[in-house]
Amino acid sequence: MYFTDRGLEELAERRGEEQVSLAWLADEMRAFVDQFPDFEVPVERLATWLARGGSGDDEDE
């Protein structure tokens, strides 16, 4: 189990029944990066990965 699995499990447990928009998720990710700027690169990579449908294709690299 990865360390992040605990956070993902908590997310599913606490908010798993909710439905959210991608616009809401993007706003939350922006707020997270504003609060924790050291995580800008990983959040950007996750957002790009999600935007491309989980594809491993990375046109920028």
C-alpha positions as CSV (number, residue, x, y, z in Angstrom):
1,M,0.0,0.0,0.0
2,Y,1.3,3.4,-0.9
3,F,1.2,6.2,1.6
4,T,-1.3,8.1,-0.6
5,D,-3.7,5.2,-0.5
6,R,-4.7,6.3,3.0
7,G,-5.7,9.7,1.8
8,L,-7.6,8.2,-1.1
9,E,-9.4,5.8,1.2
10,E,-10.3,8.7,3.5
11,L,-11.6,10.7,0.5
12,A,-13.7,7.8,-0.7
13,E,-15.0,7.1,2.8
14,R,-15.9,10.7,3.6
15,R,-17.1,12.0,0.3
16,G,-17.6,8.9,-1.9
17,E,-21.3,9.4,-2.3
18,E,-21.0,13.0,-3.5
19,Q,-21.0,14.0,-7.1
20,V,-18.8,16.9,-8.1
21,S,-18.0,18.8,-11.4
22,L,-14.6,18.9,-12.9
23,A,-14.7,22.7,-12.6
24,W,-15.1,22.2,-8.8
25,L,-12.2,19.8,-8.8
26,A,-10.0,22.2,-10.7
27,D,-10.9,25.0,-8.3
28,E,-10.0,22.8,-5.3
29,M,-6.7,21.8,-7.0
30,R,-5.9,25.5,-7.6
31,A,-6.7,26.3,-3.9
32,F,-4.4,23.4,-2.8
33,V,-1.5,24.7,-4.9
34,D,-2.1,28.2,-3.6
35,Q,-1.7,26.9,-0.1
36,F,1.1,24.4,-0.9
37,P,3.1,25.8,-3.8
38,D,5.7,23.0,-3.5
39,F,3.1,20.7,-5.0
40,E,2.5,22.7,-8.2
41,V,4.3,20.2,-10.5
42,P,2.7,17.0,-9.2
43,V,-0.8,18.7,-9.3
44,E,-0.1,19.9,-12.8
45,R,0.9,16.4,-13.9
46,L,-2.2,14.9,-12.3
47,A,-4.5,17.5,-14.0
48,T,-2.8,16.9,-17.3
49,W,-3.1,13.1,-16.9
50,L,-6.8,13.4,-16.0
51,A,-7.5,15.8,-18.9
52,R,-6.0,13.3,-21.3
53,G,-8.2,10.5,-20.0
54,G,-5.4,8.7,-18.1
55,S,-3.3,8.4,-21.2
56,G,0.4,8.1,-20.8
57,D,0.9,10.4,-23.8
58,D,2.7,13.5,-22.8
59,E,3.1,15.9,-25.7
60,D,5.1,18.5,-23.7
61,E,8.0,16.3,-22.8
